[in-house]
Amino acid sequence: MKRRLLILFALASNHFIFSQKIEKMNRVDVDGFYTNPIVSPDGKFTLVTGHHFKGVYLLNLKTNEIIQISDKDGSGYGYSWDNNNEMVYFKQKEAKEYFSDSKVYSYSLNTRTTTFMPEIDINMLSSYHGKEKNATSQIVVYTNMNTLKIEAKDLISKKSWVITSEEGQYYNALLSPDGKKVAVHNGSDIYVYDINGNGKGQKIGTGIATSWSADNQHLLGFLDSSEDGHNVTNSELYLFDIKSLTSKKVSNTEVLLEMFPSFMGKDKVLFTDDKTGAIYTAQLKM
């Protein structure tokens, strides 16, 4: 009797674990290798890039039409969306230039034209979401390449300050939609800081965070692993809870290398398979 109860408990526990995973997974019908998707605020489009972050592409998630915005090396990292869904921002360099020489450009979905933006620093690009009318402040976050600390800057007042005052080498700052918090990475750990930089960071898990939920309560990310230290042999998606400072694995496949998840609305996720470059959507159980 006791053994039967233990088995039932184990089955119930397994059911609870699997009930937290993504479901209704579907492959987006597009040809080619794509990665690093960033879904638009309205969930209708996504930015993607190709092998080794080469090129920037705009994917219409309703029609599966793909438009190439840039064909430059290294342009597919750090790009961002305008809050009004009508503009994207990206960087690119010429063939004989260094990545540090990259310049920022905007691309209009309405006119399909590209415009040079000399006023925007490439290190601030991922947290830049366009100018808002009558705004009294506009905060961007970035890594200070000299100190390897995460800093913030108000583009209107020109004031800047340090967010990560503790020891460590920080990278990949991800600003929350409401501009009040920032997720940062120190080694393999993920921390969340208040944007004012007055408090210590709170660790929420391990991996790479790639997307905030619209309500600022969760982060999506992934954690990969390697058996030989060189080639990735497994990668799964994780959901991080900002309030409880906990994380849970939400994917569990042996076939796919799930990476770079991005929220699509409230409870859907879009991600890529690093083996094939295929794009998938799935329902996320929050």
N, C-alpha and C positions, 0 to 999 in steps of 0.2 A: 504494500500500500504506500509506504513511504517512498519507494523507488518510483512508483507511478506518479506521485505528486511532484517529485523532482523533475521527471520528464515533462509533465504538463507545464511546470513553471519555466523550464528551459524553452519549450515551444512558445509559450506566451511571451517570454523575454525576446526571443528571436522575432516574433511577430511585431513587437513594439519597435525593435531596432529597424526592421525592414519597412515599417510604416512611416519612418522618417525620411525615406529616400525619395528621389525624383521618380516620376512615373509619366506615362504617355509620351515617351521619347520618340521624336520624329526627326528624320534627316531632311535638311533643307535641300531642295533639288537644284543644285548648282554644280558645275564642273570646275575643277581646279583645286589647288591647295590654298587654304585660307586659315588665318589665326588671329588672335588678339581682337575679338569683336567688342565694340563699344556701341550699345544700343542707344538710339535716340530717346530723348525724354518721353515722347509720345508712343514709343514702341513700334513705329512703322518702318524704320530703317536701322541699319547697323553699319558702322565702319569696320572694315577688315583689312588685313594686310596679307602678303604672301610669304614665301620662304625667306627666312632670315630678315624678317620685317622689311622686305623690299616692296615698295609701292603702297598706295592707299586706294581702296576701293569702296564704293558706296553700294550696298545691297538693299534693294527694296524687298522687304519681308513679305509683302503681299503678292507681288508679281515675280519675284526671284530675279529681277533684272539687276545686272551688275554694271556699274559705271566706273571706269578707272579715273581717279583724280590725280594720281602721281605715279611715276614709274621709277622713282629714285631709290637708291639704297638707303636703308635706315629711316625711311620716311614713315613707316608704319608703327611707330612707337611714340606714345605720349600725345596722340591726337585727342581732340575733344569736340563736344557738341555745343552749339549755342542753345541757350535755354528756350528759345522760341522755335527750335527744330528746323530753322531755315538756313542755317549756316554751320559749316564745320571748319575746324582749325587744325592745321598740320604743319610739319616742318619738312624741308628738303634741302639737299646740298647738291652742288654740281659735281661732276665726275672726279675732278682733280682737287676738290676741297676736302677738308677734314670734317668729321661729324660736328665738331665744335663750331664750325663755320656755317652750320645750317641756319636757315632763315624761316620765319613763320609766315604762313599764307592762310587766307580764308578761301573757302569755296562755297558759292551760293547754289543751293538746290533749285532755286527758282530760275536763275539766269544761266546756270552752269558756267559761271566765270570764276577765275582765280585772281585774287588780289594780294599783293605783297603787304605785310603788316610789320614795318620796321620797329614799331613801338612796343612789341611784345617779345620778351626774352624767351628763348627756346626752353629754358629750365622751368618756366612758369606755365608752359603750354597746357599740360594735362589738367590744370585747375582753372584755366581761363574759359569762361562760358559766354563771352560777349559783353557788350556794354548795355546797362539797363538805364532807361530814362529816369531822370530825377533821383538816381541812386546817390546816397551820401557816402557810401564806401563800397569798395570792390576788392575783396580779399583773394589773393592767390598764395599758394604754398609751393615750396621748392626745396631742393637740396643745395646748400651752400657747398660748392665743390672744393673750397679751401679748407673748411672746418668739418665737412661731412655731417653737419647738423641740419635739421629741418627748420626753415625759417618761413615767416609769413610776411606779406607786404600788402598794404592798401594802395592800390593803383591810383586812387583819387587823392588821398592825403600825402602819398609818398612815404608814409611811415612804415618801417620794417622792424621785426623783432624775432627773437629765437624762440622756438617752440620746445625743442628737445634739449634741455639743459644738462641732462645726465650724460655720463660717459657712454661712448659707443659711436659706431659709424652707421648713420641712418640713410635710408634711401626710399624711393617709391612712395612719396606722400600722396594720400588720396583724400581729398576734401569732401566732407559730407554735403548733401544737397542744400541743407539749411545754412552751411558755412560756419557752424558752431564747433565742429569736431574734425579731427584729421586722423586717419589711420596711417601709421608709419611702420617701417620694417627695420629691425636691428638684427643682423644675422638672419636666422630662420624664424625669428619670433615677430609677431604682430602686436603692436600697441596702439591704443587710442588715446589721444590728447585733446584737451580743450584748446580751441584755437587761440585763446589769449596767452597761452604758454605759461600760465601761473602755477599749474599743478603738475604732478608726476604722471607719466603715462601708465595706463592700465593694460596689462597683458591679456589678450583675448584668445590667443592660440598660436599655432605654428603653420607656416606656409606662405603663400602670396595672396594678399587680398586684392581683388580686381574690381569690385563693384559695390556701391552702397545701395540699400533699398531706399525708395522714395520717401519713406517715413523716418529715415535716419536711425532705425532700430536694429538693422542687421547689415552684415557684410557677406558677400560671397567671395570665395577664393578657391585655391587648389593646393594640394600637397603632392609633390612627385617624389619618387625614390629611384635609386639605381643600385644594381647589384655589383657593378664593376667600377662605380665612381665616375663613369663617363656617359654611358648611354642610359636614358630614362627607361625603366622597365615597368613602372606603374605610376599612375597619377589619378587621384580622385578629387571630387569636389567637396567643399566644406561650407557650412553655413555658420556664421559667427553671430552670437547674440550680444549686443552692446550692453544691455542692462545687467544680465546675469554673468557676463564675462566668460561664457562657455562656447564651445564649438561642437558640431556634430557632422559626421561624414554623411553626405546625402547621395553619393553615387558609389557603386560597387560592381564594376565590370572587369572581366578578364581580357576583353577584346579591345576596348578603347583606352586611350590615354587622355582622359578628360582634363582640359585646361582652359584658362581664361574665361570663366563664367561671367555673364553680364545679366543683370535683372532685366526682364521684359514685363513692365507693369508690376503688379503687386505680388503675384505668385507664379510667375513663369520665369524660366531661365534659358538663355542661349549660350552655347559653349562650343568649343571645337575639339576634334580628336587630333592629337599631335602626331599620330601615326600616318593618317591619310589626308589631313587637312579638311576633312568633312565638317560641316556645320550642323549642329543639332539644336532642337528646342525641346523643352520638357516642362511638365508641371511640377512645381516645387511645393512640398508640404511644409508649411511654416510651423 
